[in-house]
Amino acid sequence: MADDGYQLSFMEPALSRAGFFYIQMAGGKLMSSNISDYFAKHEEQAFLAKAFLTILAIIFLREFLSGVIVIAIILFPILFLLYVRFEAATNGRSTLEILKEHITFMPFMYAEGERKRENIPLVTYSLILANVAVFYVFELNPFVDVQFIMNNLIFIPYKPNLWNIPVSAFASLFLHGSGGHLWGNMIFLWVVGTVVERRIGGRRFLLLYLITGLMATLAFIFINFLTTGAPGHILGASGSIAGIMGIFAVRCYFKSMVFPLPILGIFSLIFPISFKVRLNSLVIIGLFFFMDLSGGIGQITGQNVSNVGHWAHIGGMLAGIGLAFFLKLGEGAIEERHLEIGAKAAVSSVGYGAGEHSLRIALERNPENAEALLHLARIKSKFTPSEEGSDSYRKAIRLLIAASPEQAAEVYQEYYKKYMTGVEPEVQYRLAGIYYRKKDLDMAARCLESIVNTKDAPADIRERALYQYASILDEMGLAEVARDFFEQFLAGFPESGAVPKVKLKLGIS
């Protein structure tokens, strides 16, 4: 009994340790599974988490990466040419096709995949023009009093008074210390401003540009006063641009940015051919924020003596992020991200399941999204016609007919080739008018014929369609066929106001 008891007491801790280890393993797996399940259900949080982890990885590995980048730049032309030849040989693609995919002639960073839109970002272009004009008017005018600018137009003015403090708060946003300062800011304004303005509208963009610029300036003044006890002085558009970058981070977080990496080394100054290095815009904006934070802390501790307004950048970016959340601009971003995923899937022959899933998310958020419906229709009709594909096409056409009649006509032709049937008589009649104005009599006649053959079409629409169909057939030189339909019109609609015209065409008194 004593031995048994001894053995038991000896083994208990071992059993406990094994059990604890098992529980730890099981708990770890359970936690991993829970995290995985959570991110599977919350795709946007997963996207943001990946971006945040990428930022942290780049920050922690930046010293190692700097050395690798130098070596990569030296070897890059050779490595790239080898890659192009390998890709062309293994996938049967042409060299030109591969180069188009990976080469850019743009010498600076830009947002990739920006679709052409009808609205031109006039406010962004006007702000760029205003900044350039102000700088060169002051720069080239020999009568400009620099001391007057310093005393009255930078913020805070060196000689503050009741009028120049409010004026300088906004005037300073259009002043720059040098050509490099100006054009560096203007490139960034073009990169982020055009993208944001297209999505939020010109008036709101201008208002947010000025508000975030003012808040950026005040942030700089406040931090400078806290750390030095003296009023700060600042000029430049970078605070406003940082504010727009903050809005960009919320409204366009899914966008990719292209960094041009020169392929030809020093000869790239003559031939600006660069390799597209793609990186998520949220990562880029996050890195800028951490760089400014590091620089701002360095200014406070005395390790950084540059004149860069890091705290203005931080203040502007935080103001932009805060205002974007307040205005709920991120709601449109989620829908657009899923729409872009769906758009790529619609033209892909493989791997379009995720695209279909994204399109359904976009449609849950906005059932009237004609573009999402169109992409879903293409996916569901990719190989064989389907009921959902047909319904999605019809809904998309119905929505487009009011907003974009020309596009509706193009989509209908795409739909007709796949399904060989018409849409609702009301929409069909409007499509016929669009084709007729485009001088496409054949498509106009087909649309009208579909209505004529639809017995349950509304009487007034069928009356107009029958008359127009007969008239178009006559215009196409099919007089005998047109005559049959004119006679059918007289028999079916004897009280119509168009009867005298029909009788005249038929030679009936």
N, C-alpha and C positions, 0 to 999 in steps of 0.2 A: 504493500500500500504506500509505503514511504517512497519507494522508487517511482511508482506510478505518479504519485503526487509531484515528485521532483520533475519528472519528465514533462508533466502537464504545465507546471509553472515555468519551465524553461522554454517551452514552445509558444506560449501565449504572446510574448512580445514579437516573436518571428511572424506568427500568424497576423498579428496586428499590423506589422510593417508591410507585409504582403498585401493585406486588405487595403491599407491606406494607399499603397502604390497603385493598386488596381482602381481604387476609387478616383485617385488623381488622374489616371489615364482615361478612365471612363468620363470623368468630369471634363477633361480637356477636349475629348472628342465631342462631348455634348455641347460644350461652349463653342467649339469650332463649327459644329453643325448648326447651332442656333444663329451664329454670326452669318454663316453662309445662307441660311434660310431668310434671315432678315434682309440681307442685301439683295437676295433674289426677288423679294417682294418690294423692295424700295430701290429701284434702279438708279434714281437720281442721287441718293445718298451714296451708292456704290461708286458712281461716276466721280462725285466730289471726293470721296475717300481715296480713290486712285490718284487723283490730281494732287491731293495733299501729301500722300506718301511719295509721289514723284518729286515734289518740291523738297521734302526733307532729304531724300536720297541725293539730290543734286547738291544741296547745301553741305551735307556731310562729306560728300565725295569730291567737292569742287577742287581741292588741291591736287588730288590724283587725276581728275578729269582734265585739268589745265595742261598737265604734261602729256596726256594722251591726245588731246586736241592738237597740240603743236605737231606731234608725230603724224597724226592723221592728215593734217593739212599738207604736210610734205609729201606723203605717200598717196594722197587722195586721187590725183589725176590718173595714176597708173591703176589703182584699185578700181576706180569707176569705169575705166575702159574695159578692164577684165570682166567686171560685172555685166556691162552692156553686152559684150560678146557671149558670155555664158547664158544670159537671159534669152538672147536671140536664138542661140543654138538649141537650148533645152525646151523652150516653149513655142518655138516656131513663129515668134513675133518679129516684126521688122525692127531694125535698129532705130529708124526714125520714130516709130511708135513708142519705143522705150525712152528715147530721149525726150519726147514731148511730155511724158509722164513725170520725168525727174529733173528736167531742165527749166530754168526761168531766166528771162532777161531783165527782170526787175532787180534793181541794185539794192533794194532795202526791203525790210520785213513787210508782209501784208497778210490780210485775212484770206484764207483759202476757201474755195467753194461758195463764194458770194454770188448768189444768183442775180441775174440782170432783172432789175425792177423798173417800173415806169417812173417812180418818183426819184428825182435827182436830188442829192443832199445839198441843196442850195445854201443852207445856213452854214454848213461846214466850209464850203468853198468860199463863202462870203467872209467868214472869220479868218480864214487863211489869207485872203486878199487884203483884209483890213490890217492884219498884223504886218504883212509884208510892206504895205503902203506906208503905214506909220513909221516903220523902221527906216525905210529908205528916204522918206521925206525928211526925217530928222538927220539921217546920215549924210545926205547929199546937199542939204540946205546950209550954206555957210553962215546964215544969219540966225540959226537956231542957238538959243542960249542954253547950254547944258546945265548951267547952274540953276536956271529957272525950272528945268525938269526935275532936278534933284530936290529943289526946295518945295515943289508943288505937286508933281505928278507921280513920283514913286510913293509907295506906301510903307511906313508912315513918312510923310514929307519931312524934310529937315527943318522946315519952318512951318509947322502946322497951324492952321487957323480954321475958322468956321466953314469956309467954302472949299478949301483944298483937301480936307480930310475925306468927305464923302466922294468928291470927284476922283481923288487919287485911288480910292478903294477899287474902282473899276478901270480907271485909266491905266493903272499899273499893269493890268492884265494884258495890255496891248503894247507894252514897252519891252525891249530886249537889249541886252548889253553888248552883243556882237552878232555877226552874221552866223557863226556856228550855233550860238544860242537860239537864234531865230529859226534857222532851218531844221535843226534837230527837233525843236518843238513842233514845227509845222508838219514834218513827216509823221510824227506820232499822232498829231491831230487828224491828219488825213487817214491814217491806218485805222484808228478807233472811231473817229467822228463820223465818217461816212457810213460805217456799219451800224452804229447806234442810231443815228438820225433817221435812217431808212425805216427803223423799227418803232421809234417813239414819236416821230413827227418833228418838223422843223421848229415850231413854236416852243414845244416842251423842251426840245434839245437846247435851244438858246437860253431859256430860263434856267435850266439845270447847269449849263455851262457857266453862267454868271454867278449863280448861287454857290456852286461848289468852289469856284475860283475865289469868291469872297471868304468862304469858310476856310479854305486852304491858307489864305493870307492871314486870317485871324489866328489860326492854329500856330503859324510860324511866329507871329508877334507875341502870342501868349507864352510859348515855350522859350523864346529868346529872352523875354522879360523875366521869367522864372529863373532862368539859369545865369543871366548876366546882370539883371537889374536895370538894363538899359533898353530903350525902344529899338526894335529892329527895323530894317529898311529892305524892301523887297520889290522886285519887278519881274515880269515874265508871265507867259501863258501856261507854264508847266503845272501850276496848281489846278487850273481849270481842266487841263488835259488829264491830270491824275484823277480828277473827279469823274470825267467821262470814262476813264479806264475802270473806275469802280463800278460805274453803271454797266459797262461792258461785261465785267466779271459776273454780274447778276443776270443781265438780259441775254448775253451771248456766250455764256460759259462753255458751251459745247463746241464752239468754233475752233478750228485749227489755224495756226499761224505758220507761215512759211518763212524760214530764214534762208537767205541766199548765201551759200558757201561757195566762194570763187573756185572754179576748177583750174583756171590757167595761171594761178598765182599772180605775179606782178603784171602779166599780160592781160589780166582781167580789167585793168584800167582802160585798155584799148578795146578789148572784146568782152563786154560785161556778160559773160556766160557763167551761170552759177547753178549749183546743185540745190534742189529743194530739200531743206531739212525741216520736217514737220513736227510741230509740238503744240499741245493743247494750249489755248490762249489763257486758260485759268492758271496753268503752271507758270506761264510767262509773267502774268500779272502778279502772281504770288511771289515770284523771284524778285520782281521789281520792288514789291513791298518790303521784303526782307532786306534787300540791299539798302533801301532808304532807311529802314529801321536801324540797320547796322551803322550806316553813315550818320544818322541823327544822334545815336548814342555816342558815337565817336566824337561828334562836335561838342556834346555836353561834357564828356570826359577829357577833352583836349587832345585826343588822338587823331582827330580829323579836323584840319583847319581850312577845308575847301569852302567856297562861297555858294555851293549848291544848297538850295532850300529844301533839304530832306524833310523837315517837319511840315513844310507846305505840301509836299507831295503826299505825305502820310495823311495829313488832315483832309486834303482834297479827295483822296481815294476812299477814306472812311466815310466822308460825307456823301460821296457818290453811291457807295454800297448801301448806306443807311437810307438815302432817299429812294433808291431803286426798290428796296424792300418795302418801304412805306407806300410806294406807288404800286406795289405788286407787279413789277415788271417781269419778275421771274416766271409768272404764270405762262406768258407767251413763249418764254424760252423753252420750257418743257415740251410744249406742243411742237415747236419748230424743230427741236432736236429729234424727236421721234419721226417727224415728217421727213427730215433729211435721211434718216436711216431707211425709211420706207421707200423713198425716191431712188436710192441706190439699189435696193433689193428689186425694185420693179423692172430694172434694166439688166439684172443679173440672171444668168441661167441656172445658177446653183446657190444654195445657202440663203434662200429668201424667206425662210421661216421666221427669223428674227425681225425681218422687215415687216412682215405681215403683223406680227405681234405689236411692233411699234406703231403701225398705222391704226390698229384698233385702240391703242392708248390715246393717240391723237384724236380719234373720232369720239372716244368717251368724253374727252375734254371739250370737244367742239364738233357735234354731229353735222354741222353745216360747213365743214371744211372741204371745199370742192376738190382741192389738190390731193388731200388724203384719200378721198373717195376714188379719185381717178387712179392713183397709184395702187390702191387695193383692187380696183377693177382689173388693172393690167396683170397683177399677180394672180388673181383668181381666174384669169382668162389666158394665162401664159401658154398652156399646152392644149387645153380643151375648153370649150365654152362651159359656163356654169351659171346656175341661177343667181348666186351671189354676185358673180362678175357682172352679169347683165343688170341687176338691180343697182349696183354701185355705179356703173356707167350712166344709167338713166338719171340717177340722183345728181351725179356730177354735171351732166349736161343741163339739167334743170336749173342748177345753181349758177352755172357759167353763162347761161343765155342772157341773164340780166346784167352780170358784172363784166363779162368779156365775150360778146357775141361771136367775134372772129375765132376765138379759141374754142367756143362751144361747137362751131361748125367743123373745126378740125377734129375735135374729139368724136363728133357724131360719125364722121367718115371712118374713123378708126373702129368705132363700135359697130357700124353697119357691115364692115368687111368681116367681122368676127361672128356676128349674130344674124345678119341678113334680115333684120326686122326694124320696125320704127319705134318711136317713143310716144309719149302722150300727144294726142292730136294738137293741143294748144302749143306745145313746144315745137312739134313738127312743123306747124304752120309758120312759126317765127323763123325756124331754120330755113325754110323754103325762101323766105324773104331775104335772108342773109346771102344765100347762094345766088339768088337772082341778081342782087346788087353787085355780086362779085362776077357776074356774067357766066356763072356755072349753071347753065340751063338744064343740063342733064341731072345734076344733084337736086336742083330745085323741083324738077318734074318728078323725081323719085319720091321726094318728101311729100309732095301733094298727092301723088298716086296712092301712097300709103294711107293717107287720110280718107281719100275717096273710097278705098276698099275696106275701111273700118266702119262697119254698119252702126256701131254704137257711139260714133263720134258725135259731139254736139252739133245740132242741126245748123246753127249759124256758121260754125267753122267748116263743116262739110260743104255748105253752100258756097262759101268763099273759095275753098280749096278746089272744088269742081270747076268753077269759073276760071280760076287762075291756071289750073292744069290744062284745060282746053286751050286757053290763050297762049300758054307757053308751047304746047304742041304745035299750034298754028305758027308761032314765031320760029320754031325749029324746022318748019317746012313740011310738017306732017299734016297737011290740010285735011285729008280724008279721015284720019284718026281723030283729029280735033273736031271735025264736024259731028262725029258720033257722040262725043262727050258734050258738045254744045246742045245737041238734041236731048241727051240725057238730063242736062241741066234744066231745059225748058219743061220736061216732063216732071221732074222732081221738085222744082221750085218755080211754079208759074206766077207766084206773087212777088218774086224778087225784083228789086229795083234795077238789076242788071239785065232783065229780060229784053228791053228795047235794044241794048247793045248786041245781045246774042242774036236777036232776030235780024238785025242789020248785017251781022257777019254771015248769017245763013241765007240772006236775001229773001227773008220772009217779011211781008208787010203787016 
